[in-house]
Amino acid sequence: MHTEEWARYRQLMQGPLGLFSPNLDPLTALGIEARSEEERDRYAELQVQVEAHRVEKTLAYQRAYDTAWQRLHPGMQRVTLPGHTPGNSSTTANSTDRIAVFIKDGCAPCGLAVQQLQVSDVGFDLYMVGSRANDALIRDWAKRASINPDRVRNGSITLNHDAGRWLSLGLPGDLPAVVRQVSGQWQRQ
């Protein structure tokens, strides 16, 4: 970013944008308040590049963390989700053969992760963090992420409120989080 862009971001955050969305990053704020379509496209492209780089670094760290965990605590169970019992065969995140995907609204990488899972035709349970039990919020997010409604109807994809599950896992890193239970431990994939 250039000095004048940083100054414009600071000025925007002093106004209504900063009041209603005080934690917006500079690229999002400047993109929302872009003065032209070209400017909006430029900020969108910059944000995609920055997010892709951040996700790559996060995933590299997660792989290193998982390796260190297995080396330092082989066979030790990291986390058991509340309500999980061995042999539970439900089609929720408690099932060992299902992937759980934790997402939040306003997270571009979350939508990309879910789209990649859909393309791979794997079943998964989606949990929206911060949904405050608002079904409409999850449905709207699912539409924006182009989740196939037929897969939701047939149960290969489920849409769920997080209700504290993500925090109960205690896994490091940002959202999105794609996790699976491996040998009794929830691990990022």
One Martini backbone bead per residue (centre of mass of N, CA, C, O) as a GRO file, in nm:
protein
  189
    1MET     BB    1   0.100   0.034   0.016
    2HIS     BB    2   0.037   0.357   0.014
    3THR     BB    3   0.037   0.643   0.192
    4GLU     BB    4  -0.240   0.752   0.083
    5GLU     BB    5  -0.399   0.493   0.149
    6TRP     BB    6  -0.355   0.494   0.452
    7ALA     BB    7  -0.486   0.770   0.498
    8ARG     BB    8  -0.764   0.691   0.387
    9TYR     BB    9  -0.821   0.466   0.583
   10ARG     BB   10  -0.808   0.637   0.842
   11GLN     BB   11  -1.039   0.826   0.755
   12LEU     BB   12  -1.262   0.609   0.719
   13MET     BB   13  -1.237   0.505   1.027
   14GLN     BB   14  -1.361   0.787   1.140
   15GLY     BB   15  -1.622   0.696   1.032
   16PRO     BB   16  -1.885   0.491   0.975
   17LEU     BB   17  -1.713   0.243   0.907
   18GLY     BB   18  -1.565   0.238   1.187
   19LEU     BB   19  -1.821   0.216   1.358
   20PHE     BB   20  -1.947  -0.053   1.221
   21SER     BB   21  -1.624  -0.153   1.132
   22PRO     BB   22  -1.348  -0.152   1.333
   23ASN     BB   23  -1.189  -0.435   1.203
   24LEU     BB   24  -1.099  -0.343   0.937
   25ASP     BB   25  -0.912  -0.380   0.685
   26PRO     BB   26  -0.768  -0.192   0.447
   27LEU     BB   27  -0.862  -0.342   0.185
   28THR     BB   28  -1.160  -0.359   0.253
   29ALA     BB   29  -1.219  -0.063   0.302
   30LEU     BB   30  -1.118   0.040   0.024
   31GLY     BB   31  -1.306  -0.143  -0.144
   32ILE     BB   32  -1.578  -0.041  -0.038
   33GLU     BB   33  -1.466   0.278  -0.091
   34ALA     BB   34  -1.442   0.291  -0.378
   35ARG     BB   35  -1.416   0.521  -0.669
   36SER     BB   36  -1.388   0.259  -0.853
   37GLU     BB   37  -1.376  -0.027  -1.027
   38GLU     BB   38  -1.068  -0.045  -1.050
   39GLU     BB   39  -1.009  -0.007  -0.751
   40ARG     BB   40  -1.171  -0.248  -0.649
   41ASP     BB   41  -1.016  -0.463  -0.811
   42ARG     BB   42  -0.739  -0.407  -0.689
   43TYR     BB   43  -0.813  -0.474  -0.392
   44ALA     BB   44  -0.912  -0.758  -0.444
   45GLU     BB   45  -0.646  -0.871  -0.555
   46LEU     BB   46  -0.471  -0.804  -0.313
   47GLN     BB   47  -0.635  -0.971  -0.107
   48VAL     BB   48  -0.600  -1.244  -0.239
   49GLN     BB   49  -0.293  -1.250  -0.215
   50VAL     BB   50  -0.273  -1.216   0.091
   51GLU     BB   51  -0.457  -1.455   0.173
   52ALA     BB   52  -0.301  -1.678   0.030
   53HIS     BB   53  -0.040  -1.636   0.188
   54ARG     BB   54  -0.158  -1.676   0.471
   55VAL     BB   55  -0.269  -1.962   0.427
   56GLU     BB   56  -0.003  -2.096   0.357
   57LYS     BB   57   0.133  -2.034   0.630
   58THR     BB   58  -0.079  -2.168   0.811
   59LEU     BB   59  -0.057  -2.455   0.689
   60ALA     BB   60   0.242  -2.494   0.744
   61TYR     BB   61   0.216  -2.468   1.049
   62GLN     BB   62   0.010  -2.694   1.094
   63ARG     BB   63   0.192  -2.920   0.995
   64ALA     BB   64   0.414  -2.872   1.206
   65TYR     BB   65   0.234  -2.912   1.452
   66ASP     BB   66   0.139  -3.200   1.391
   67THR     BB   67   0.421  -3.324   1.392
   68ALA     BB   68   0.498  -3.239   1.680
   69TRP     BB   69   0.270  -3.381   1.825
   70GLN     BB   70   0.336  -3.671   1.732
   71ARG     BB   71   0.627  -3.668   1.851
   72LEU     BB   72   0.555  -3.573   2.158
   73HIS     BB   73   0.236  -3.727   2.144
   74PRO     BB   74   0.195  -4.026   2.099
   75GLY     BB   75  -0.146  -4.124   2.116
   76MET     BB   76  -0.259  -3.856   2.203
   77GLN     BB   77  -0.543  -3.700   2.284
   78ARG     BB   78  -0.653  -3.388   2.220
   79VAL     BB   79  -0.975  -3.413   2.140
   80THR     BB   80  -1.316  -3.409   2.261
   81LEU     BB   81  -1.615  -3.379   2.174
   82PRO     BB   82  -1.902  -3.299   2.272
   83GLY     BB   83  -2.083  -3.609   2.263
   84HIS     BB   84  -1.860  -3.808   2.226
   85THR     BB   85  -1.856  -4.152   2.121
   86PRO     BB   86  -1.761  -4.443   2.078
   87GLY     BB   87  -1.918  -4.547   1.776
   88ASN     BB   88  -2.036  -4.308   1.660
   89SER     BB   89  -2.265  -4.282   1.357
   90SER     BB   90  -2.307  -4.009   1.294
   91THR     BB   91  -2.351  -3.710   1.068
   92THR     BB   92  -2.125  -3.562   1.227
   93ALA     BB   93  -1.841  -3.442   1.381
   94ASN     BB   94  -1.840  -3.720   1.555
   95SER     BB   95  -1.752  -3.857   1.305
   96THR     BB   96  -1.473  -4.026   1.170
   97ASP     BB   97  -1.572  -4.000   0.842
   98ARG     BB   98  -1.592  -3.692   0.886
   99ILE     BB   99  -1.596  -3.366   0.795
  100ALA     BB  100  -1.507  -3.057   0.944
  101VAL     BB  101  -1.628  -2.716   0.890
  102PHE     BB  102  -1.498  -2.402   0.982
  103ILE     BB  103  -1.675  -2.093   0.974
  104LYS     BB  104  -1.728  -1.751   0.854
  105ASP     BB  105  -1.843  -1.461   0.806
  106GLY     BB  106  -1.648  -1.282   0.575
  107CYS     BB  107  -1.477  -1.541   0.450
  108ALA     BB  108  -1.320  -1.612   0.167
  109PRO     BB  109  -1.160  -1.880   0.231
  110CYS     BB  110  -1.410  -2.039   0.317
  111GLY     BB  111  -1.547  -2.063   0.040
  112LEU     BB  112  -1.312  -2.204  -0.102
  113ALA     BB  113  -1.296  -2.458   0.074
  114VAL     BB  114  -1.587  -2.555   0.016
  115GLN     BB  115  -1.561  -2.576  -0.291
  116GLN     BB  116  -1.336  -2.789  -0.290
  117LEU     BB  117  -1.499  -3.008  -0.145
  118GLN     BB  118  -1.725  -3.033  -0.351
  119VAL     BB  119  -1.549  -3.119  -0.593
  120SER     BB  120  -1.451  -3.385  -0.428
  121ASP     BB  121  -1.722  -3.521  -0.308
  122VAL     BB  122  -1.732  -3.467  -0.007
  123GLY     BB  123  -1.841  -3.510   0.302
  124PHE     BB  124  -1.985  -3.251   0.528
  125ASP     BB  125  -1.961  -3.042   0.825
  126LEU     BB  126  -2.095  -2.730   0.880
  127TYR     BB  127  -1.961  -2.457   1.086
  128MET     BB  128  -2.083  -2.158   1.223
  129VAL     BB  129  -1.919  -1.900   1.345
  130GLY     BB  130  -2.122  -1.659   1.492
  131SER     BB  131  -2.448  -1.715   1.432
  132ARG     BB  132  -2.656  -1.702   1.668
  133ALA     BB  133  -2.883  -1.907   1.563
  134ASN     BB  134  -2.892  -1.809   1.248
  135ASP     BB  135  -3.027  -1.954   0.980
  136ALA     BB  136  -3.014  -1.732   0.759
  137LEU     BB  137  -2.708  -1.694   0.764
  138ILE     BB  138  -2.635  -1.977   0.664
  139ARG     BB  139  -2.800  -1.980   0.404
  140ASP     BB  140  -2.668  -1.733   0.274
  141TRP     BB  141  -2.382  -1.843   0.275
  142ALA     BB  142  -2.441  -2.097   0.106
  143LYS     BB  143  -2.523  -1.942  -0.146
  144ARG     BB  144  -2.258  -1.776  -0.184
  145ALA     BB  145  -2.090  -2.065  -0.186
  146SER     BB  146  -2.247  -2.274  -0.368
  147ILE     BB  147  -2.420  -2.475  -0.227
  148ASN     BB  148  -2.566  -2.772  -0.277
  149PRO     BB  149  -2.892  -2.840  -0.200
  150ASP     BB  150  -2.896  -3.149  -0.253
  151ARG     BB  151  -2.668  -3.216  -0.044
  152VAL     BB  152  -2.831  -3.117   0.196
  153ARG     BB  153  -3.084  -3.296   0.164
  154ASN     BB  154  -2.902  -3.578   0.160
  155GLY     BB  155  -2.652  -3.520   0.388
  156SER     BB  156  -2.356  -3.466   0.270
  157ILE     BB  157  -2.443  -3.180   0.376
  158THR     BB  158  -2.410  -2.979   0.665
  159LEU     BB  159  -2.582  -2.723   0.858
  160ASN     BB  160  -2.428  -2.541   1.135
  161HIS     BB  161  -2.398  -2.449   1.449
  162ASP     BB  162  -2.133  -2.420   1.652
  163ALA     BB  163  -2.169  -2.384   1.972
  164GLY     BB  164  -1.839  -2.404   2.058
  165ARG     BB  165  -1.670  -2.623   1.905
  166TRP     BB  166  -1.414  -2.479   1.814
  167LEU     BB  167  -1.310  -2.413   2.099
  168SER     BB  168  -1.309  -2.716   2.203
  169LEU     BB  169  -1.063  -2.805   2.023
  170GLY     BB  170  -0.799  -2.610   2.040
  171LEU     BB  171  -0.705  -2.514   1.770
  172PRO     BB  172  -0.498  -2.373   1.566
  173GLY     BB  173  -0.585  -2.100   1.394
  174ASP     BB  174  -0.769  -2.010   1.131
  175LEU     BB  175  -1.019  -1.938   0.928
  176PRO     BB  176  -1.049  -2.206   0.795
  177ALA     BB  177  -1.150  -2.542   0.919
  178VAL     BB  178  -1.026  -2.863   0.845
  179VAL     BB  179  -1.157  -3.156   1.004
  180ARG     BB  180  -1.045  -3.471   1.159
  181GLN     BB  181  -1.074  -3.784   1.290
  182VAL     BB  182  -0.766  -3.925   1.431
  183SER     BB  183  -0.727  -4.145   1.657
  184GLY     BB  184  -0.920  -3.946   1.847
  185GLN     BB  185  -0.821  -3.690   1.681
  186TRP     BB  186  -0.833  -3.359   1.608
  187GLN     BB  187  -0.751  -3.257   1.270
  188ARG     BB  188  -0.606  -3.095   1.041
  189GLN     BB  189  -0.616  -3.100   0.668
   0.00000   0.00000   0.00000
